[in-house]
Amino acid sequence: MNKVLVSSIALLSALAVFDAAKADEPPAKPKRERAAAAPARAAPAQQQASNWSGGQVGGSNGVSSVNNGFVEPGAYVCPFGSSIGSNCFETPFSFSGHKASYTIGPFVGYRVQWGNWVVGIEGDWSYKNSESSLSQSSTAAIAVTGSNYARTDQFSGSVKQKSDSSIRARVGTLVTPWSLLYVTGGVAFGEISGSFAYSGNLYFCPGSSSGAACVSSATSTVATATTAVTWSDTRVGSTVGAGWETEIAPRWKVRGEYRYTDFGSYTKTFGLTTRCTGSSAAASSCTGTPSSSVSIDLKESFHTFRVGLAFDL
């Protein structure tokens, strides 16, 4: 019993000493709090959008594919006793061209921006010089009861499209604050000139010769028909296209554009002088249904691809 008591007292004393020692230790420091989160990175300031309102001037250059359509259904001179479409026929003369021509010129316009939409009006002038031409010669045999005749035809013609201009609306949408896709269309003006010359000679064929053999052996010319004319017009038509424009520096923009311009179909009519050779008699006395005029059917248009540089005012 005494041993148990002594052991118990010893155990209690040891616990008391341990408690006292623990109490003397400095209190444990609390865990360091997580460092405050770094302040959120400030969002970059929004860049100012490009201003698409205001005036604009610039210049462009590119290439035009020009169509010059020219059709002269047929000038003619026929012998007396013949009729057109029966034993005397017209000689048709026609050509067209799709020539490429360099084009260059200035433009000026004004635009207004509404949100992502940009609308405006623009005028331009461009120089180009695209000409199509043809020369043609032929010989025809003409048989009239009891006689043979031959006719030689010589044609030459040309059409030239020179400067053109337009006044157009432009409507576009901003695909980015600095890039614009647009469509454009309006009225176009074009300087178009041309020329036409015809010379027809009617020969009497001796014996049984005809055609080219008759011409080489002919001793007499029965009649002639001639004309030689030039013209220069300002045509009014329409133009439509689309383009892309983007800012490359403050107030400076570049563009690429395609346009189709059409001046329509029209007819030019000129006089044709028909004469009996070696006689002052009326042409009807030596020719059948003499022609007094020629009509030329024209259709002019062009496609243009151009690039330009513009400055915002």
C-alpha positions in Angstrom: 0.0 0.0 0.0 2.8 2.4 0.9 4.5 1.5 -2.4 1.3 2.4 -4.3 0.9 5.7 -2.5 4.6 6.6 -3.1 4.2 5.8 -6.8 1.1 7.8 -7.2 2.7 10.9 -5.5 5.7 10.5 -7.8 3.5 10.4 -10.9 1.5 13.5 -9.9 4.7 15.4 -9.2 6.0 14.6 -12.6 2.9 15.8 -14.4 2.9 19.0 -12.3 6.5 19.6 -13.4 5.7 19.0 -17.1 2.7 21.3 -16.9 4.8 24.0 -15.3 7.5 23.7 -18.0 4.9 23.9 -20.7 3.4 26.9 -19.2 6.8 28.6 -19.2 7.2 28.2 -23.0 6.4 31.3 -25.0 3.0 30.9 -26.8 3.2 29.5 -30.3 3.0 32.2 -33.0 -0.1 31.9 -35.2 0.5 30.8 -38.8 1.5 33.6 -41.0 -1.6 34.7 -43.0 -1.4 34.3 -46.7 0.1 37.3 -48.2 -2.5 39.6 -49.5 -3.2 38.9 -53.1 -1.4 41.2 -55.5 -3.7 43.9 -56.8 -5.4 42.9 -60.0 -3.6 44.2 -63.1 -5.3 47.2 -64.4 -7.1 46.7 -67.7 -5.4 48.5 -70.5 -7.0 51.7 -71.4 -9.3 51.2 -74.4 -7.8 52.6 -77.6 -9.7 55.3 -79.2 -11.7 54.2 -82.3 -10.8 55.7 -85.7 -13.0 58.6 -86.7 -14.7 58.0 -90.1 -16.7 61.2 -90.2 -15.5 64.1 -92.3 -14.0 65.0 -95.6 -11.4 62.9 -97.5 -9.1 63.5 -100.5 -6.8 61.1 -102.3 -5.7 59.4 -105.4 -5.9 56.0 -107.0 -4.5 54.0 -109.8 -5.1 50.6 -111.3 -6.1 48.7 -114.5 -9.2 48.9 -116.6 -10.4 46.0 -118.8 -12.2 48.0 -121.6 -14.9 46.6 -123.9 -15.4 48.6 -127.1 -18.3 47.1 -129.1 -18.6 48.3 -132.7 -21.1 46.9 -135.2 -21.8 48.4 -138.7 -24.5 46.1 -140.2 -23.3 46.8 -143.7 -22.7 49.6 -146.1 -23.1 48.7 -149.8 -23.4 49.8 -153.4 -25.4 47.5 -155.8 -25.9 47.6 -159.6 -29.1 48.7 -161.2 -31.7 45.9 -161.5 -30.5 44.2 -158.3 -32.1 44.1 -154.8 -30.7 44.0 -151.3 -31.0 40.5 -149.8 -31.7 38.9 -153.1 -28.8 39.1 -155.5 -26.9 41.9 -153.7 -25.8 41.7 -150.1 -24.4 43.9 -147.4 -21.0 43.3 -146.1 -21.1 43.3 -142.3 -18.3 45.0 -140.3 -17.8 44.6 -136.6 -15.3 44.2 -133.8 -15.0 44.3 -130.0 -12.1 44.7 -127.6 -11.3 43.7 -124.1 -8.0 45.6 -123.8 -6.3 46.4 -120.5 -5.4 50.0 -119.8 -3.6 51.8 -117.0 -5.8 54.3 -115.2 -5.0 57.0 -112.6 -6.8 59.9 -111.0 -7.9 61.8 -107.9 -11.0 61.5 -105.7 -12.8 63.6 -103.1 -15.6 62.7 -100.7 -17.4 63.2 -97.4 -18.5 60.6 -94.9 -20.7 60.4 -91.8 -20.3 57.6 -89.2 -23.3 56.2 -87.2 -22.0 53.5 -84.9 -20.6 50.8 -87.1 -22.1 52.2 -90.3 -20.4 54.8 -92.5 -22.3 56.5 -95.4 -21.0 59.2 -97.7 -20.7 60.6 -101.2 -17.7 60.6 -103.4 -16.6 62.0 -106.8 -13.6 60.8 -108.9 -11.9 61.4 -112.2 -9.6 59.0 -114.0 -7.5 59.1 -117.1 -7.1 56.0 -119.3 -6.5 55.5 -123.1 -7.9 52.3 -124.5 -8.6 52.0 -128.2 -9.9 49.1 -130.4 -9.8 49.2 -134.2 -10.1 47.1 -137.3 -9.5 47.4 -141.1 -11.3 45.0 -143.5 -11.3 44.5 -147.2 -13.5 42.1 -149.3 -14.8 41.4 -152.8 -18.3 40.2 -153.7 -19.7 38.9 -157.0 -23.1 40.2 -158.0 -25.1 38.6 -160.8 -27.9 40.5 -162.5 -29.8 39.1 -165.5 -27.5 39.2 -168.4 -24.6 40.8 -166.6 -22.0 40.2 -163.9 -20.7 42.8 -161.5 -18.1 42.8 -158.7 -17.9 45.1 -155.7 -14.9 45.8 -153.5 -15.5 46.9 -149.9 -13.0 48.6 -147.7 -13.8 49.3 -144.0 -11.9 50.9 -141.2 -13.2 51.7 -137.7 -12.1 52.6 -134.2 -13.4 53.3 -130.8 -11.5 54.9 -127.9 -12.4 55.3 -124.3 -10.5 58.1 -122.7 -11.1 59.8 -119.4 -14.0 58.9 -117.1 -15.5 60.3 -113.9 -18.3 59.4 -111.5 -20.5 60.7 -108.6 -21.3 57.9 -106.2 -22.9 57.0 -102.9 -20.8 54.9 -100.5 -22.3 52.7 -97.7 -20.1 50.5 -95.5 -19.8 48.7 -92.2 -16.8 48.7 -89.9 -15.4 45.2 -89.4 -12.9 46.6 -87.0 -12.6 50.2 -85.7 -10.0 50.8 -88.4 -11.3 48.7 -91.4 -14.3 49.4 -93.5 -16.1 47.2 -96.1 -18.3 49.2 -98.4 -20.4 49.1 -101.6 -20.6 52.1 -104.0 -22.7 53.1 -106.9 -23.9 56.1 -108.9 -23.7 57.9 -112.2 -20.7 57.8 -114.5 -19.4 60.0 -117.3 -17.1 58.8 -120.1 -15.3 60.5 -123.0 -15.7 58.2 -126.0 -14.4 58.9 -129.5 -14.4 56.9 -132.7 -14.1 56.9 -136.5 -15.5 55.0 -139.4 -14.6 55.0 -143.1 -16.1 53.0 -146.0 -15.3 52.9 -149.7 -17.3 50.7 -152.0 -16.6 50.4 -155.7 -18.9 48.7 -158.2 -17.4 47.2 -161.4 -18.9 45.8 -164.6 -17.5 42.4 -165.4 -16.7 41.9 -169.1 -17.4 38.4 -170.5 -18.0 35.7 -168.0 -15.5 36.9 -165.3 -16.8 37.6 -161.8 -15.6 38.4 -158.3 -11.9 39.0 -158.0 -11.2 38.1 -161.6 -13.7 40.7 -162.7 -12.0 43.4 -160.5 -8.5 42.6 -161.9 -9.8 42.8 -165.5 -12.5 45.5 -165.1 -12.2 48.4 -167.5 -15.0 50.5 -166.1 -16.3 51.4 -162.6 -20.0 51.7 -162.5 -20.6 53.4 -159.1 -18.9 54.3 -155.8 -20.2 54.8 -152.3 -18.0 56.5 -149.6 -18.1 58.0 -146.1 -15.4 59.0 -143.6 -16.5 60.3 -140.2 -15.2 60.9 -136.7 -17.0 61.7 -133.5 -16.3 62.4 -129.8 -19.1 62.2 -127.2 -19.5 62.4 -123.4 -21.6 59.5 -122.5 -23.6 59.2 -119.2 -24.0 55.7 -117.7 -23.9 53.9 -114.4 -21.2 52.4 -112.1 -21.4 50.0 -109.2 -18.7 48.2 -107.1 -17.3 47.3 -103.7 -14.1 48.0 -101.8 -12.2 47.8 -98.6 -10.5 50.7 -96.7 -8.3 50.7 -93.6 -6.3 53.1 -91.5 -2.6 52.9 -91.7 -1.7 56.0 -89.6 -3.7 58.8 -88.0 -5.7 60.4 -90.8 -4.2 58.2 -93.5 -6.1 55.4 -95.1 -5.5 52.9 -98.0 -8.2 51.2 -100.1 -8.7 48.6 -102.7 -11.8 48.8 -105.0 -13.5 47.0 -107.9 -16.1 48.8 -110.1 -18.1 48.0 -113.3 -19.1 50.9 -115.5 -21.6 50.7 -118.3 -22.4 53.4 -120.9 -25.2 51.3 -122.5 -26.0 50.7 -126.2 -26.5 53.5 -128.7 -26.4 54.1 -132.4 -24.5 56.7 -134.5 -25.9 57.4 -138.0 -23.9 59.1 -140.8 -24.4 59.9 -144.4 -23.2 57.7 -147.3 -22.4 59.4 -150.6 -23.3 57.2 -153.7 -22.4 58.3 -157.2 -22.5 57.0 -160.7 -18.9 57.0 -162.0 -18.3 59.3 -165.0 -21.8 60.7 -164.9 -23.7 63.4 -163.2 -26.9 61.2 -163.3 -28.7 60.4 -160.0 -27.3 57.4 -158.3 -30.6 55.5 -158.7 -29.9 55.4 -162.5 -26.8 53.2 -162.0 -27.5 51.5 -158.7 -30.2 49.4 -157.1 -31.8 50.8 -154.0 -28.8 53.1 -153.2 -28.0 53.5 -149.5 -27.9 57.1 -148.2 -26.6 56.4 -144.7 -24.7 54.0 -142.4 -25.7 53.2 -138.8 -23.1 52.1 -136.3 -24.2 50.2 -133.1 -22.0 50.9 -130.1 -21.8 49.4 -126.7 -19.0 50.6 -124.3 -18.2 49.4 -120.8 -15.2 48.6 -118.6 -14.2 46.8 -115.4 -11.7 48.5 -113.1 -9.5 47.3 -110.2 -7.7 50.1 -108.4 -5.8 50.9 -105.2 -5.7 54.3 -103.5 -4.3 56.4 -100.7 -6.6 58.9 -98.9 -6.1 61.7 -96.3 -8.8 62.6 -93.8 -9.5 66.3 -93.7 
